Amino acid sequence: MDKFLSCDWGTSLFRLKVVKIPGLEIIAEENSDEGIAKTFELWKQTRQAEEFRMSFYIDILQQNIKALQKKSDISLDRSPVIISGMASSTMGLINLPYKEFSFSADGSDLNTKIIEADNDFKHKIIIISGAKTTDDAVRGEETQLAGCYRDIAEEKKQLFIFPGTHSKHVVVKGKKAVAINTYMTGEFFELLSKKSILSVSLEEGNGLQSEKNLQSFQKGINDCLRSNLLHTSFIVRTNHLFGKLSKRENYYLSGLLIGTEMKELNDDYYSDITLVSNAGLNSYYETAFKILTGDEPMLKIQNADRATIAGQFKILSRLIRV
């Protein structure tokens, strides 16, 4: 086997990549908005019996593989597909039980399901499930953790931060993922910036490259340490209302929310902290980290897409011969 298909099937997005072995080089990819939420709604509209749900999802997977094959002019016959994310959820292709915390940080004991290839779908499917505690859960980040985890002294405590709609902080100790906290940072930002009165005071700007944008972001981080979020969030409105900041300069809300997520790092000590993210969010979390911790210990950066692929390949290699 010289390649595999990496599928990250999230709630809102579908991502499929052809990955070359060895080297884990991405040689082609197909992305769409056919996330699990949209696919589940389409499935419900068919009113078919539950026994046909898997074939409905596999048909969508098949369509994307064909599109990818046509676009790249690469034969993908018999290449296995490994899927992480929401495909293993109650809305997904198959409802695969969560792995209970704690679990091996290298992904070696995660719950998986193999669906064998047949004449209609000529690809073996490997689905990776998520993990849960008594009151928290991850789906997708457990695979990214496996892809970027590196073994260090067992007594040291590591933290892995996965920003997103629902940011995840996973604690690793003794080679095990032992705890998780979820922060609804991205979802709160979406709700407040699009659905509340604050929406009239915000427009998408050019990130933290602009000095005023950076200053308003930094002020939001500092204010989150001293004030109540329910009060300081209204300052987003008065920043614009009183002419202090234009809509495109008003990064105060981003600072407040990311600062609120990250400020708990001051309450515990980690010998090793890794941000598993993509370029769009790196500068926001790096800035917040430096303000809140003084950059001690130094924040390590891992690319989230690369971590997904590396984690999938690590799990794939244990289950089938590569």
Secondary structure, 3 states (H helix, E strand, C coil): CCEEEEEEECCCCEEEEEEECCCCEEEEEEEECCCHHHHHHHHHHHCCCHHHHHHHHHHHHHHHHHHHHHHHCCCCCCCCEEEEEHHHCCCCCCCCCCEECCEECCCCCCCEEEECCCCCCCCCEEEECCEECCCCEECCHHHHHHHHCCCCCCCCEEEEEECCCCEEEEEEECCEEEEEEEECHHHHHHHHHHHCHHHHHCCCCCHHHCHHHHHHHHHHHHHHCCCCHHHHCCHHHHHHHCCCCCHHHCCHHHHHHHHHHHHHHHHCCCCEEEEEECHHHHHHHHHHHHHHHCCCCCEEEEEHHHHHHHHHHHHHHHHCCC
